[in-house]
Amino acid sequence: MLTSIELFAGAGGLALGLEKAGFDSIGLIELDKYAADTLKLNRPEWNVINEDIADISPLNLEKYFNLAKGELSLLSGGAPCQAFSYAGKRLGLEDARGTLFFHYAVFLQKLQPKVFLFENVRGLISHDNGRTYNTILDIFKSEGYEVQTNIYNAWDYGVAQKRERLIMIGVRNDLAGKLHIKTPKQHTKKTVLRDILYDVPPSAGVQYSEHKRKIFELVPPGGYWRDIPEDIAKDYMKSCWYMGGGRTGILRRLSLDEPSLTVLTSPSQKQTDRCHPLEARPFTVRENARCQCFPDEWTFCGSVGQQYKQVGNAVPIQLAYEIALKIYEGLEEL
C-alpha cells in the first residue's frame, strides 16, 4: 500500500488525482473550514485535519500519523508563495521561518518520505527575482532529496483549461539511483469547452449586473472588448482604456472551441472576465468544477463565494492524476 499525506489540501483537487492514481491518503491538513468540510462530506473515510499547520508541524509527526521515519510513500501539497527572510548567508530552513513553506519543509525533515510532490504557481520561478524558488530548492536538497522541476499546462493533459502549474518532485537520496519517475506524456487530443459543457447539473452561480450583461451580449464567442463598438468599450473600461498591453482579459467571452482560461477564485473581475460562450453570464460553480475535472457528485460546502474560491484554488484533477500515476509507477517498481 502506497501512502500519502497532503498539506494545504484545499477542496481535494490534488487529493482526488492521487486517489485515482492509487495512493492511500492517511492525512490531509487544511485550515479553511469550508474546504475541510468539503473533504469530510465527500470522503468521510479520509483523515481530514482542519487545523493550522503551524500547530501540527512541531508535534511528533511519526507518532501523530502512526508512521516510522522514512515509511511514508509521498508527501504532497503546495504552500502559498511567500518571500523569505534570508537570515543567513547559506540559504536554509531558518530563512523559511515565518512562511507556510517552512511547515512543509518541517514535515519533509521529520517524516523523510520516499518522494515529495510540491506544486505552485508558475510565477514561483521568478518570485523575488528567483530567490524564493532557489531557497526552496536549496532546502529540499539540504533535507536529502534529488529534485526535478517541471512546468505543466493542464491543457496538454486532457483538461479543458489553460492552467500552468509548477511541479517539483523530490526523490530521497538513498533511493535516487533506484527510483525513476517519468514525465507524463502530453495528450494528442486537446480538450475544449465543447467537450465538457453539456448536461452540466444546475448549481449556484453569480450573475452580471444588467448593464454588464447587455454589453456582454455584444461580444461574440471568443471575442473581447475590441469586438464591440469603441464608444461602448471606452465607457465600460474607463481608466483601463488608456493602459498599455492587450488587456485581453477585459470583456473576454470564451468560445466552445477553445479551453477555458485559468479558472479563478472569483467568477467576475473586470480585468479577468471569463464569460460563458452561449449566455451572457459567468460560469456557475459546477461549470468551473467541470473545467477543474471535479466529478459532478463532488459537493462544495459554504457560501457561493466560498465554493467558487475552493474550485478556483484547486489543482485540476486530471493533471494531478497524470503526475501522481508516474510517481506511483516509480514507487511500485522499487
N, C-alpha and C positions, 0 to 999 in steps of 0.2 A: 504494500500500500504506500503510495507516494503522498506525503502530507504537505499542506501549505498553511502559512499564517499570512494574513493580509493586514497591512496598516493603511489607515486613511481609506477605508473600504468604500465610502460613498454609498450609492444605491445598488451596487452589485455588478456593474459592467465588467470589470476585470475578473471578479469572482465567478461570474457565470461562464466566462471564457475558460477559466481554469477548471471549473467543474466539468464542462463539456469535454475538455482535453483528458480528464481522468483523475485530476487531483482531488484529494480528500481534505477539505478545509477543517482545521482544528481550532481556528480562532480568527475573527475579523474585528478589528478595532475601528470604531467610528464615533467621533464626538457629536456630530449633528444628530439631534434626537429624531428628526423626521426620516433621515436617511437610514438610521439604525432601525427605526420602526418598520421601514420598507423591507429591510433584510429579514427581520424577525417574522414579519407577516408572510412573506413568500417562501422562506426557508426556515421553518420553526426548528429544524434539526441542526441548523448551524449554531456555533457558539459565537453569538454576536455580543461584543463588549462595548456598550455605549458609555464610554468613559474617556477622559482626557489622556492621551498617550503619555503625557508628562507625568501622570500618576502611575502608569504601568511600567514604563521603561526602567525605573530604579529598582523594581522588585526582583526577586529571584525568579527569572523567567523560566528556567528549567523546571522548577517546582510548580510554578503557576500554570504551565501548559503540560505538565507531566511528561517532560522530554529530557533525554540525555543530550548534553552538548554535542553538536555535530550530527544529531539524528534527523533533524528536520530536513525535508527534501527541498522546500522552496520558501523563501521569504519574498513577498511581493508587496507592491504599493508604490505610491508616488506622493512625496511630500510637496506642499506648495513651495514655489520658488522664492527664496529669500536671500538677501545678500549676507555675507559672513563678516565677522569682525576682523579677521586677520591679526590675531593677538600675537602669534609667534612668527619667527622667520620661516620655519618649516610648517607648511600648511597641514594641519591635522585636526583631530577630533575637537580639540579645545577651541579652534576657530569657529566651529559649528555651534557652539553653545548658544542658547537663546533662539535657535531656529528649530523648526519642526523636523528638518532633516536630521538634526542631532539625534533625535529619538529613534529614527530609522537606523542610524549608524550604531546606536547602542544595542538595539535588537540584534543587529548583524554580529556585533562583537561578542555578545553574551551567548547567542544560540549557535553561531557558526554553521548555518545551513549549508547544504551541499551547493545550492545555487541561489542567487537572488535575482529578482526582476525589479528594476526601478524605472518607473515611467514618469514622463514630464512633458511640458510643452517644448516645442522645437526651440523656442526662444531661450531656453536654459543655456544653450551653447554660447550665446552672445551676452547673456545677462552679466552686468557689472564687468563689461569688457572681457568676458570669458573666464573671469576669476572664480565665479560661483561653480561653473562646471568643472574647472580644473581642481578646485578644492575637493569637490565631491569625488572626483576620480582618484585623487591622492588618498583620500580617506578610505575608499574602497580597497585600494591596493595595499594600504598600510594594515588593513584588517585581514589581509591574506587572500585576496581574490584577484583572479585574472579577468579583466573586463573587456567586453566588446560593446560598442555603441553603434546604434543604427537609428536613422530617421525613417519612419514608415508613414506612408499616406494610406489611410484606411480604404480609399477608393481602389487601390491596387489589390485589395484582398476581399472583394465581394461585398463591400459596404457602399450603399448609395449616398455617400457623403465624402467631400474633400475635407479630410481632417488629418493633420500631421501630428505625430507623437514621437518624442524622443524615447528610445528604449535602451536602457543599459542592462546587460545581463552579465552577472559575475559567476565564475566557477571557482570553488575553493582550490587553493594552490595544490593541495595534495591529490586533487582529482583532475587537475588541468590537462595532464597528458592522456588521461583515460576517458574523460567525459567530453564528448564533442556535440555541440549544439548547432544545428544547421539553421540557416536563414530561410524562412518560408518563401516559397516561390510565388511570384505575383500571378494573379489570375489573368487569363487572356480576355475573358469577358468582363466588361465594365458595367456594373450595375448602375442604373439611373432611377430617378423618381418614379417613372412609369412602372418599374418592376415592383415597387413596394407600396405605392399609394392607391391601393384598391381594397375595397371591403375593410377599411380601417374602422375598428369599433368606435362608437361615439365616446368622447371624453371631454374633460374640461379644456377650456381654451379662452384666450382673451380675444377681443375684437379691436379693430382700429376705431378711432373717432370717425364720425360721419364725414368730416372734412377730408381726413386722410384716406378713407375708403373710396371716396369719389375720385381722388387723384390717382389712386392705385388702379382704378378701373380703366384709366387711360394708358397704363403701362402694359405693353404686350408681354406674354410669357418669354422669359429670357432677357427682358429689357431692364432699363433703369432710367434715371432722371433725364438722360439725353434723348430718350424716345418719346417725350411728351412736349407740348408747346413750351417754348422758352419762358414766357411770362409766368406760366403756372409753376414751372420748376424753380424759377428765381424767387418767387413769392414763398414757396414751401421751404426752400433751402436757406433763405435769409443770409446770414454771415457765411455759411458753408459755401455759398455760391462763389465767393471770392478766394476760397482756399486753393492751394496747389494740389496736384495729384489728380488721379482719375475720379476719385470719390465714387467708385463703382458700387459701393455698398448702400448708397442712398437711393431710396425708392427702387430697390432691387426686387424684381419679381422672377422667381425661379421658373424653369421650364421642365416639363415631364421628361424631356430627352437629355437632361443633364443631372448630375448628382446634386444633392443639397450642398450648400456651403456649410462650413463648420457650424454645427448646432450649438447655440449659445445658451447661457443660463437665464436670459430674459428674452421673451418672444418678440419684442418690438422696441428697437432702439434706432434712432434716426440715422446714425452712421452705418448701421449693420442690418438693414432690413432684409428679411427673407420671406417675401410674400408668397402665399400659396399659388401654384401655377394656374389653377382654374377658378379660384374665388379670391375676392379682394379681402383677404384676412391673413393673419399669421397662422402658422401650423398649430394644431392642437397639441396637447401633451402627448397623446398617443401617436400622432404623426411624427413628432420629434423622436419618440421612443422607437418607432419603426426605423428611422434614419440611424439610430444607435444600435439596432438589431435586438432590442429587448423583445421577448415574447409577449404577445397580446395579453396573456393572463398575468403578467408581472404587474402588480398593483403598487402604485406610488402613494405614500402617506403625506399628510399635511395639506396646507392650502395650495391653491393653483400655482401661486408663485413658488412655493417650496417644491412642488412637483416639477415645474419647468427647470428649476435650479438643479435638482437631482439628475434629471435626464441630461442636461447640458454639461454637467461636470463628469459624466461617465466616460469610460473608455469604450469604444464600440466593441460589442461582444465578439463579433466575428474576427476582428483584428486580434483581440486578446486571445481567442481560441487558437488562431493560426500560430501565434508566437508560443503560446503555452504548450501546444502539441509538440513542437520541436524540442522544447525543454523536457517534456515528458518522455519522448522517444529517446533522447540522450541519456536520461536517468535510468530508463528501463534497460538500456544496453550495458550499463555498468555491471 
